[in-house]
Amino acid sequence: MASWPLFSNSTGARFFAAVVPFLNCARLLTYGLGFYSDEALVKSVTREGKREELLRGPLYYVIVLLIIVLVFWRDSPIGIISLSMMSGGDGFADIVGRRFGSLKLPFNDKKSWVGSAAMFISGFLLSALMLSYFSWLGYIQVSWDQAIGKLVLVALAATAVECIPVTDVVDDNISVPLATMLVAFLLFGNTAN
């Protein structure tokens, strides 16, 4: 997402930017389905080191990234916030929660208080940073007196969805960005005011 401003302002730029997530989708499908083997890839992006895991969380993540690039691109705060919550928030929640998360949530023993706090804080901060970045470059306009409170609500919603114990039914690489898109759309519309 930080590289999006490097692309031209042409209509086709978003499609060109979508090439990388598309190729990652193809790569994950190719290795996940067993057409080729790459143990280094499996170890680097899976939790249990099983090839089939490439077809779940990592693939969902890349598909959501692909959709965000194609639908929202750099002109809408919805995509910017959603991707920030997914990559910054959910990414840090996993890292921090695994390392320091001994105190589990009472309703979900797979998630911890510290992981949820990391989700909220890092998702909020990355969203604010990326909105500032795209605003500074002139792609969106941000009214910070309103945007901060809205970002807090989006981060709370994303954190709540991330810690709901339904990961066996819906992967959080799908539920977090979808919930974030919905809440961001309701609060921001297509502008960052």
C-alpha positions as MATLAB code, in Angstrom:
seq = 'MASWPLFSNSTGARFFAAVVPFLNCARLLTYGLGFYSDEALVKSVTREGKREELLRGPLYYVIVLLIIVLVFWRDSPIGIISLSMMSGGDGFADIVGRRFGSLKLPFNDKKSWVGSAAMFISGFLLSALMLSYFSWLGYIQVSWDQAIGKLVLVALAATAVECIPVTDVVDDNISVPLATMLVAFLLFGNTAN';
ca = [
       0.000    0.000    0.000;
       2.882    2.381    0.719;
       4.017    1.931   -2.895;
       0.652    2.833   -4.443;
       1.592    6.515   -4.895;
       4.472    5.391   -7.124;
       1.924    4.314   -9.729;
       0.629    6.723  -12.343;
      -2.754    8.409  -12.191;
      -4.011    6.452  -15.203;
      -7.109    4.308  -14.929;
      -5.085    1.163  -15.527;
      -2.637    1.811  -12.675;
      -4.742   -0.072  -10.131;
      -4.785   -3.104  -12.435;
      -1.026   -2.932  -12.811;
      -0.692   -2.712   -9.020;
      -2.972   -5.760   -8.734;
      -0.470   -7.904  -10.648;
       1.624   -8.622   -7.534;
      -1.270   -9.860   -5.338;
      -2.632  -11.798   -8.327;
       0.718  -13.539   -8.833;
       0.877  -14.274   -5.098;
      -2.585  -15.855   -5.337;
      -1.390  -18.040   -8.196;
       1.762  -18.959   -6.276;
      -0.141  -19.922   -3.119;
      -2.620  -21.982   -5.154;
       0.160  -23.732   -7.079;
       2.084  -24.729   -3.952;
      -0.966  -25.217   -1.739;
      -2.515  -27.665   -4.202;
       0.778  -29.550   -4.413;
       1.688  -28.870   -8.044;
       5.119  -27.795   -6.821;
       6.911  -27.998   -3.497;
       8.582  -25.159   -1.595;
       9.218  -25.907    2.069;
      10.671  -22.440    2.666;
       7.409  -20.844    1.496;
       5.320  -23.201    3.620;
       7.409  -22.529    6.733;
       7.421  -18.761    6.207;
       3.664  -18.214    5.836;
       1.989  -21.047    7.745;
       1.589  -21.696   11.437;
       1.784  -25.476   11.497;
       4.074  -25.990    8.497;
       1.454  -27.807    6.392;
       1.175  -27.152    2.667;
      -2.643  -27.083    2.829;
      -2.508  -24.032    5.121;
      -1.405  -21.979    2.108;
      -4.979  -22.358    0.832;
      -6.501  -20.753    3.919;
      -5.261  -17.652    5.775;
      -2.381  -16.681    3.476;
      -4.524  -17.098    0.346;
      -7.466  -15.228    1.885;
      -5.145  -12.391    2.863;
      -3.806  -12.024   -0.679;
      -7.298  -12.258   -2.206;
      -8.548   -9.500    0.104;
      -5.508   -7.390   -0.826;
      -6.302   -7.968   -4.508;
      -9.929   -6.916   -4.008;
      -8.944   -3.807   -2.044;
      -6.512   -2.737   -4.770;
      -9.093   -3.220   -7.520;
     -12.151   -1.796   -5.737;
     -10.854    0.950   -3.458;
      -7.324    1.723   -4.630;
      -5.746    4.835   -3.147;
      -8.747    7.122   -3.561;
     -10.908    5.761   -0.751;
     -10.255    5.665    2.978;
     -12.236    2.412    3.164;
      -9.560    0.343    1.450;
      -6.691    2.140    3.163;
      -8.187    1.609    6.626;
      -9.241   -1.965    5.923;
      -5.820   -2.996    4.684;
      -4.164   -1.207    7.622;
      -6.350   -3.050   10.126;
      -5.697   -6.368    8.430;
      -1.953   -6.020    7.949;
      -0.983   -3.852   10.913;
      -3.679   -4.729   13.403;
      -4.214   -8.429   12.791;
      -0.539   -8.966   11.986;
       0.681   -7.445   15.246;
      -2.109   -9.126   17.239;
      -0.757  -12.504   16.160;
       2.889  -11.677   16.837;
       2.337   -9.971   20.200;
      -0.354  -12.429   21.307;
       1.848  -15.462   20.643;
       4.802  -13.930   22.436;
       3.177  -12.254   25.443;
      -0.403  -13.507   25.478;
      -0.572  -15.787   28.480;
      -3.759  -14.146   29.819;
      -6.496  -15.403   27.475;
      -9.850  -13.791   26.749;
     -12.651  -15.402   28.802;
     -14.742  -16.129   25.685;
     -11.910  -17.232   23.372;
      -8.963  -19.214   24.707;
      -7.120  -18.822   21.374;
      -6.896  -15.044   21.788;
      -5.284  -12.966   24.508;
      -5.867   -9.577   26.095;
      -2.453   -8.338   25.004;
      -3.003   -9.573   21.438;
      -6.335   -7.759   21.281;
      -4.730   -4.593   22.651;
      -2.000   -4.905   20.004;
      -4.697   -5.340   17.352;
      -6.460   -2.159   18.412;
      -3.368    0.006   18.913;
      -1.376   -1.055   15.864;
      -4.436   -1.104   13.584;
      -5.428    2.374   14.727;
      -1.893    3.757   14.412;
      -1.226    2.247   10.982;
      -4.625    3.450    9.740;
      -3.912    6.983   10.965;
      -0.415    6.875    9.472;
      -1.609    5.632    6.090;
      -4.507    8.113    5.984;
      -1.996   10.877    6.758;
       0.297    9.613    4.015;
      -2.415    9.483    1.357;
      -3.837   12.802    2.529;
      -0.413   14.454    2.417;
      -0.001   13.207   -1.159;
      -3.429   14.600   -2.070;
      -5.313   11.395   -2.828;
      -7.853   11.902   -0.046;
      -8.868   14.754    2.234;
      -8.831   14.109    5.978;
     -10.624   16.163    8.602;
      -8.641   14.967   11.632;
     -11.012   16.397   14.243;
     -13.600   13.867   13.042;
     -11.375   11.152   11.620;
      -9.619   10.214   14.884;
     -12.875    9.302   16.655;
     -14.054    7.361   13.617;
     -10.755    5.478   13.453;
     -11.127    4.542   17.117;
     -14.567    3.066   16.346;
     -13.264    1.188   13.301;
     -10.334   -0.189   15.329;
     -12.714   -1.289   18.102;
     -14.971   -3.039   15.598;
     -12.023   -4.754   13.896;
     -10.646   -5.850   17.282;
     -14.034   -7.191   18.382;
     -14.416   -9.188   15.165;
     -10.843  -10.484   15.375;
     -11.353  -11.911   18.856;
     -14.742  -13.562   18.222;
     -14.269  -17.350   18.461;
     -15.432  -18.230   14.942;
     -12.085  -18.815   13.243;
     -13.095  -22.415   12.495;
     -16.032  -21.019   10.499;
     -14.668  -17.737    9.092;
     -10.964  -16.920    8.891;
     -10.066  -13.540   10.381;
      -8.260  -12.680    7.152;
     -11.787  -12.433    5.729;
     -13.875  -11.313    8.711;
     -11.590   -8.465    9.859;
     -11.340   -6.686    6.492;
     -15.046   -7.184    5.726;
     -16.094   -5.794    9.104;
     -13.608   -2.961    8.738;
     -14.888   -2.114    5.260;
     -18.468   -2.037    6.517;
     -17.753    0.131    9.563;
     -15.413    2.427    7.591;
     -18.065    2.829    4.895;
     -20.721    3.653    7.486;
     -18.486    6.170    9.267;
     -16.429    7.647    6.430;
     -18.373    6.947    3.255;
     -15.963    7.494    0.392;
     -14.294   10.477    2.043;
     -12.038   10.608    5.081;
     -13.954   13.423    6.768;
];
